Amino acid sequence: KAGVTQTPRYLIKTRGQQVTLSCSPISGHRSVSWYQQTPGQGLQFLFEYFSETQRNKGNFPGRFSGRQFSNSRSEMNVSTLELGDSALYLCASSPTYSSNEQFFGPGTRLTVL
Amino acid sequence: GENVEQHPSTLSVQEGDSAVIKCTYSDSASNYFPWYKQELGKRPQLIIDIRSNVGEKKDQRIAVTLNKTAKHFSLHITETQPEDSAVYFCAASKKESGGYQKVTFGTGTKLQVIP
């Protein structure tokens, strides 16, 4: 099976712009979670989608939003980018019902200038 | 909601020594506790996990223990090797209504094994 894929892998934006990141889960996985990873901050949970519905949301401002499509692919959008949004954004997929393991994608490295 | 604390944040050990990383959780409904290893520049990957009906699990040089009463679990790495150097994340997971799993991660421990 192909692993979790994320596009793009690297992105450079300027303050005030918006960005959309994409995540394709492992085939058959219906749950997709998004995390922000910055040095020293570990894995900060953004949100989780299951069957096209947002099930959980972390403590991030409304500038961070997401959605999931019927094929379980997910997108994350950040509007009005700030310098502090520079981070590695990881998505993880899980089959949910049969396993608890999360399978991570390679991440998208976002740099905001 | 669930809160997972992880200690220490950094850990340096000599090659061949043991390393122990500890996590505590707050929600007694959590029933699955995975550990992920993230090598530099790579994605986190599951290395071992334990469910709430088990007190200890071992896989070669890696073991995890769970104390449900005290709500803490630990990762033990014996005979450490340089390739064990990485950031380790613990997590606590529970099933929510609707069948999906809610996962809360610890803040990570950077392990450095000195040759």
Interface residues (C-beta under 8 A of the other chain):
Chain A: S31 S33 Y35 Q41 G42 L43 F45 E48 F50 R55 N56 L90 S94 T96 Y97 N100 E101 Q102 F104 G105 P106 G107
Chain B: Q6 Y32 P34 Y36 K42 R43 P44 Q45 L46 D49 F89 S93 E96 G98 G99 Y100 Q101 K102 V103 T104 F105 G106 T107 G108
